[in-house]
Amino acid sequence: MALLVVATTAGAQQPPQAPDDPLARVLFPPELVMQHQQDIGLRPEQRATITKAIQDFQSKVVDLQWRMQEQSQRLASLLEKPAIDQSRR
């Protein structure tokens, strides 16, 4: 019963999602779950599992952000090189 109440309340509090995001229709954001952890009776082991999953995800995202930034800089330097003079054929 409490889960149903939280699910109804949580659905109203969810930020707008892209219409083509199939997961957003069936999953709640972890921040929302943690905000209502007492209301839904979240057990300590469940909280620890969610926290670990978020930490693992964040560490992967940080690595990807650094790699993407490096590749973006490489692309920018390639694009800054002089253009090819096609009239010299």
N, C-alpha and C positions, 0 to 999 in steps of 0.2 A: 504494500500500500504506500509506504513512504517513498519507495523507488518510483512509483507511478506519479506521485505528487511532484517529486524532484524532476522527473523526466518532463512533465508538463511545464513546470516553471523553467527548467533549463532550456527547453525548446524555445521559449519566448525570449530567453536571454542570449541565445546563440547569435554571434555576429553573422551578417549576411554572407552566404557562401556562393561561389560560382555555381550557376545552374547545372553545369556538367560535372560537378564533383560528386560522384556517387557515394563516397565515404562520409561526406558531411551530412548526408541524410540519415545515416544510421549510427554515427559515432558522436560522442560529446567531446569537446576540447578538454584536455587534462586540467586546465586552469579552472574550468567550471566544475569538474568532478571534485577537485581539491577544495574549492570554495564551499561545496555542499557535503564534504566528507562526513560530518557528524549527522547530517540529516539522512544520509543514505546508509549509515552504519558501516562505513569503510573500515575494514580491519587493518591493523598495523602492517601485516604482511602484504596486503593489497596496496597500501600506501607506499611501502618500500619498493614494490614491483613497478608501480607507476613512476616513482621518482627515479629509479634506475633506468627505466626505458627513456625518460626525458633526458637524463644526463648522457646516455649513450647517443641518442639522436643529436643532441646539441654538439657533442664533440665531433660527430661526423659532419654536421653542417658547417662548423667552423673550418674544418679542413677543406671542405669543398669550396667555401667562400675564398679562402686563401689561394687555392688552385685556380679558381675562376678569375680572381683578380690578376694573378700572374699571366694567365692566358689572354686576358683583356688587354693588359699592357703590351704583350707581344704583338697582338693584332693591331693595336694602335700604332706601334712603331712601324709595322709593315705598311700600314695605310698612309703613314706620313712620308714614306719614301717617294722620290720623284716618279711621276707617271711616265709610262712608256710613250715615246713619240712614235705613233703609228705611221706618220707620214715619211719616215726614213726607211721604208721597205724597199 
